[in-house]
Amino acid sequence: MPAHLTGNDREYAFPWTRSPRENWQKRDFCRSLFSMNAQTLSTAVAHSREMDRLAVSELGTMQALQTEKVRIFAMATGRRALTYFRAVVSLVESNLYEPAGAVLRVLLELVLVLHVVNDSPEQLDVLAKQSLGENRKALKGLKTVSLDSRPEWLTDDSIEKVLSELTMEQSGFNAHYWADKSGNMETYNTMYRRLNAFSHASLVALDAYLPVNAKAEIIGVRGDVGRESGPQFLVSASSILLGILQIAAGEDIDPIRREKFTAMAAEQVSLQEQIALESDSLTVSPLS
């Protein structure tokens, strides 16, 4: 029968069968892990606030002509990316790490698409077709809803009329397509697939809630899942937003702004190295 412990430094539910010494060893290890993680998290949060200020400053000065469709697309993507970036930061600060991962996935999709469109403006047509494909799937779904559950004007005929203007080629948003076109399949096969687990009712994500002992016995249910991912989520979100801002800013930016981008990127690299070192130092538990 597990003893359910609560509090920020007691993430696991430990079994009564452990000796008092083992329980205190494990508790001290968790405290050490959380202490290191909290320091890195605090640094990452501070960096995120700097990134937010830079984004607001950059997006506030960008302009485009009506004919500059790709630039307008990049500016709009930048605004949307800032919204999702703030959502990731807010969720991490609220200890809601899994939802932060789900939102981070959208940020990753945004930068993949923008990379492709920026290099090949004709790909905007592909994105438009994929958007129409989402409409087609939604309309086909609506057609299965009973007439009693629909507004009077939403008849089968009205749905069919719109569907007749769409084609099977319009299959909906395809992240794999954009990752492939942008040359980022490695990111798709690692980071994107990992973030997918936070967006679905996945057993992969659920496993994190159920710690086991050496005998593969479930020893309780974790409450504060994903804490160790908080700093990484923040730095990843910041890095993605910076990449989007750099594309939106274009090549003809003044040296001062370019220097700000370079300094922010260097800070992100430093944080990534700090996170990697911290992760390596916590690979082995004293009770593993």
N, C-alpha and C positions, 0 to 999 in steps of 0.2 A: 504494500500500500504506500504510494508516494506521499511525501510530506511536501505540500505545495507552498513554496516560498514566494513572497512578493517583495517588490521593491526594485529600484533601478539596478542594484548590484547582485540580484538573485534571479537570474533569468530562467534557470532550470527548476523543475520540480524533482528533488532528489529522493531516492528511496530510503526508508528508515533502516534498511539492511546494511548500509554503509556504516563504517565505524565513525565516531565523532571526528577523529583525526583526518580521515579521508574527506569528510564533508567540509571541514574547515580548509583543507588544502584546495579543494575544488572551488570553494567560495573565494579564497584569496586569489586564485588564478583568474576567476571571472572579474574580480575587482581590478586586477592588473590589466586585463584585456580592455575593460570599459574605460579605465583611466587613460590608457594610451589612445584608445579610439576617440574619447571625448576631446582630447587635445587636438588631434588631427581634424576632427569634425568642426571644432571651433575655428581652426585656421581656414578650413574649406568654406565655412559660412561667411567669414570675413572676406575671403576672396570673391565669393559669389556676389556680395554686396558691391564690391568694386566693379565686377563685371556688369552688374545691373546699371550702375552709373555710367559706365562707358557706353553701353547699349543705348540708353536713353539719349545720351549726348550725340551719338552717331546717327541714330535714326531721326533725331530732331532736325538734323542739318541736311539730310538727303533730299534731293529733288530729281525730277525726271520729266522729260517731254512726253506728250501724249503718244508720240510715235515710238518711244523707247519701251516696248512691251516687256522685254526681258528684265530691264532695270525696275520697272514698276512691279513685276512679279517678284523680283528679289527684295524690294522694299517691303512689299506686303508679307512675304515670307519672314522677313526680319521682325516685323511687328508681331506676327503670330508666334514666332519662335520665342520672343521675349515673354509673351504670356505663358507659354508652356514652361519656360525656364523658371519663371517666378513660381509656378505651381510646384515644380520639383523642389525648389528651395523651401517653400512653405511647408510641404509635406514632410521633408526631412527634418525641419526644425520642430515639427509636431510629432516626431517619432513615428511617422507613417511611412516606413521605408518601402514596403511592397508597392503601395499605390504610386510612390515616387518613381519606381522602376517602370511601372506601366506608362506613366506620362513621359518618361525619358525615351521610351520607344517611339513616340510620336515625333519628338525632337530629332531623333536619328533619321526617321523617314523624311523629314523636311530637308535636312542637309543633303541626303542622297539625291533627292529630286532636284534640288537647286544646283548641285554640281553638274548634273546632266544637262539641264536646261541652259545653264550658263555657257557650257561648252557647245551645245547643239540646240539653238533656239527652236528648231523645228520639232523638238521633243515636247514642246508645249501642246502640240496637236495630239500626241499620244496621251498626255495627261488629261486632256479634255475628253478623249474617248473613254479613258478609264473612269472618269467621273460620271459620264453618261451610262457606263456599265453599272455603276453603283445604283443609279436611278432605275435602270432596267430590273435589277434584282429586287429593289424595294417595291416596284410596281407589281412584279410577279407575285411577291409575297402578299401585297394588299389584295390581290385578286382571290387569294385563298380565304380571306376573311369573310365571314358571313355578312350578307346584306344588312342584317339587323344591327350589326356592329359598326356599320359605316355611315357617314353622312349621306343624305339623299342624293347629293350631286355626284358622289363617287360611285358611279355605276360601272358594270363590266364594260359597257361600250366606251365610256370615257377613258377607262384604263387601257383598253385595247387600242384606242386612237393614238395615245401617246406611245405605247409599245411598238406600234407599227412604224414609228419614225426612228426607232432604235434598232441596232443590228447585233448579231451574236458576237461580232468582233469586239464589241464594247463589253469587256468582261469584268471590269471593276479594278480597283487599285491593286497593284502588284509590286510589293516591296522587293521581291527577288529581281524583277526586271530592272528597277532603278539601281539596285546594288550592283548588278552585273554591268549595266551601262556606265556606271561611274567608276568601275574598277575596284569596288569595295566588297567583293564576295567574301573575303576573309572576315571582315567586320560583320557581314550578314550571317555567316555560319557560326560566329562566336557570340558577339555582344547582342545582336538582334535576336537570335534564337533564345539566348538566356533571358532577355527581357520579355519574351513572349510568355514565359511561365507566369509572370506577374499579371498578365492581361487575361488569363483564362482560369477556369476551375481545374487547375493542373495538379496532378499528384506530385509532380516534381517540386512545386512550390509548397504543397502541404507537408512534404517530408520534413521541411525545416521546423515545423511546429512540434515534431515528435522525436525528441532525442532518445537515443538507445544506448544501452551499456554494451560491454564486451560480448555479452551473450545474445546480442541483437534483441533484447527485451526493451519495450517502450517504458521509459522511466518517468514520464510526465508529459506535460504540454507546455511549450514555451509561450510566453506572452509577447516579448519584445523581439520579434523576428526581424532579421535583416539589419540590425544596428551596425554590423561591421561593413555593410555596403554603403552606408550613408555618405562618408567622405568621397567614395568613388563615384557615386551618383552625382554629387555636386560638381566634382571636377569634370566629369564627362559632359554634363549639361553645359557647363561654362565653356568647355572646349568646342562643343558643337555650336553654341551661340556665337562664339568668336569667329569660327569658320564662316558662318552665315553672314556675319557683319562684314568680313573681309571681302566676300564675293559681292555683296550689295554695294560696298564702297567703291569697288572697281580698282583699276590699276592707277588711275591718275589721282592719287591722294597725296596730300602734302606731307613732308617729312615728320612733322610733329605728330600727326595722327598715326602714321606708320610706326613711329617709335612707341606709341601707346600700345598698338597691337602687338609689337614685338615683345614689349615688357610683360604684357598680360600672358602671352604664350609661354614665355620663360617661367613665369610664376606657376603656370599650370604644369609644366614639365617638372618643376621642383616638387610640387604637391604630389604628382604621380609617383615620383621616386620615393617620397616619404611614405606614401600609402603602401608601396611595394615592400619597403624595408619593414614596415610594421607588420604586414601580412606574413612575411617570412619568419619574423621573430615569434609569431603566435601559431606556427604550424603544428607544434607538438604540445599536447596538454600534459601536465605533470602526472595525470592519472590515466593517460591513454594506454 
